Amino acid sequence: MKPLLLILGLLLTTAFLQAQEFPSNQKQQAWEQFKSKEGSNWSIRWNESTGLPRVLLGTSQTKFTGEPKEIAITFLTQNKELFSFSSELKDLQYVETKTNKAVSHVKFQQYYNGIRVEGAQYKVHVRKDGKIEMANGYYYNTIDISIDPAITKQSAIITAQTDLKLTTNSKDNNKAELIIFPKEE
């Protein structure tokens, strides 16, 4: 019985490894183009589930001008092929800019047809001199689902209250939001 379980475990592990997305040739080419433009001092960590950049770390040769938000938008737009962002970044919404020790951290949230994608945020870290030193986050470029909820908002609230064994009389505290929760393989 043990050999059968071991073989089954190896088959499942192999299937899982084959299902992971590694950077395509197109992404590898976009990465090489990025380095030729911004310098070879950059390193990348790929998201093994999506095959997209998870972290870019280095210092850009390009010195951008403007406010950190505009600089971040320009950087992401210029490199949208590498990140697989849609044209004009229409599925990314600006969230906030926080500045710490002369570096502005500009955060964007991904939306799919107007619905927030949970955990899908991208940050661009802009130095005071207008150079980018890092970009990191999660982005899901293959979302293709219906955005029509399967249950009503009230039904979701009741289910959550029941499952969590909550008792409340106040309807003001009951909030429900339709979100997309990506499932990483």
N, C-alpha and C positions, 0 to 999 in steps of 0.2 A: 504494500500500500504506500509506503514512503517513497519508492521510486516514482510512482504515478503522480504523487503530489509535487515532487521535485520537478518533474517534466512539465506538469501543468503550470507551476510557478514560473519556470523558464519561458514557456510559451507566452504567458501573460506579460511578463517583463519585456520580452522581445517585441510583442505587439505594441506595448506602450511606447517603447523607444522608437519604433518605426513611425508612430503616429505624431511624434513631436516635429514641430516645424523648425528647421534650421535655416539660416540665412540663404536665400535663393541666390543664384548667380547674378540676378539683377540687383539685389541688395548689396552683394559683395562689390559689384561694379560701382554702385552709388557710394559705397564706403570709400573705395579707392579714389573716386572723384572728389569726395569731401576732403580727404587727406591731402590730395594734390592742391586743393584750393586753400585749405586752412592750416596745413602743416602736418608733418609726420609725427609730431609730439602727441597726437591724440590716441587714446585707446578706447575700445568699445567693449561692452558686455551685451551680448544678444539675449533677448528673451527666448528661451528654448521652446516655449509654447506657441509663440506667434511668429518667430523668425524676424522680429523687428528690434531696433536698438532699445535696450533697457537703460543703459548708461553710456553717455559719451563724456570723456574726461580729457581735458587738455586746455590749451589757451589759443583762441582764434588769432589768426594773423590779421583778419579783417577787424578794423576798428570802426564799430558802428557809431552813429550819432543819433541823438534823440533821447527820449525818456526810456527807462528800462522796459516798459510794456511794449513800446513801438519797436525797440531793438529786438526783443524776444520774438515778436510777430514776424519781423523781417527775417531773422535767423531761421525760424521754423518754415517760413514760406520758401526761402531760398533752398532749403534742404528737404522739401516735402517728399521727394522721391525716396530718400533714405528712410524717412520715418513712416512713409505710406499715408501721410495726411492727405485729406481731400483738398482739392484746389480751393484757395482762399481760406483755408482752415475753417470752413463753415461748421464743422462738427466739434470744434474746440471753442469754449467760451472762457474768456478771461475771468479769473476769480479774485486774485489779489497780488500785490507786490509787497514783500517784506524786505527791509534792508537791514543788514547786520554786518558790521566791520567792512564797510565800503563795497559789499557785494549785495546786489538786489536779486531776490529770489522771486521770479515771476511764475505764478501758478495758473494753469489752464485745466478745465474740466471737460471731458469728452461727453458729448450728447449724441444720441442716435434718434433722428426724427423728433427732436425736441425732448427726448427722455434721457435723463442722466444715466450714464454708465457707471455703476458702482466700482470704485477703485481705479478708474481710468483717468488719471491725472498726469499731466506732463509739466515739468518745471524747467525753466531756463535760468541759469545763474549768470548774471551780468555784472562785470566789474565796473568800478567807477569810471575807468578809462574807456568804456564802451566795448570791451572785448568779452567774449563768451568764454567761461571757464568750465562749464559743465551743462549738460542737458540730461534729464533723467525722468523716468516715469513709465507708466503703462498706457498702451494704446491698443485698441482692438479694431483692426481694419476689415474683418470678415463678418461683422454682425449682419445678419439677414433674417430678421424675425418679425412677426406681426406685433404691432404696438397696441393692439386691442386687448385690454385686460380680460382674463378668463373669469374673474369674479368682481363684484362691485366693491367700492371703497368701504362701505359699511360692513360687508361680509368679511373683508380682510381684517378690519378692526376687531370684529367680534371673534374671529378665529384666533387672532393674536392674543386677545384678552383671555380667551378660554385656554389656549395652550400654555400661556404664562401664568395662569391662575390669578389674574388680576381682577380686582373689584374696584370699580370707580363709578361715581355718579356724574362726574363732570365730563360733558362732551367736548369741552374746550381743550382738554389734554389729549384727545384722540386725533392723531394726525396719521395720515396714510399718504404715501407717495409711490407712484408707479416708477420703478427703476428697472434697469437691465443689469443683471448680475452675470458677468461672463464666467463661464465654466472653463477653467484651464485644464487641459488634458493631463 
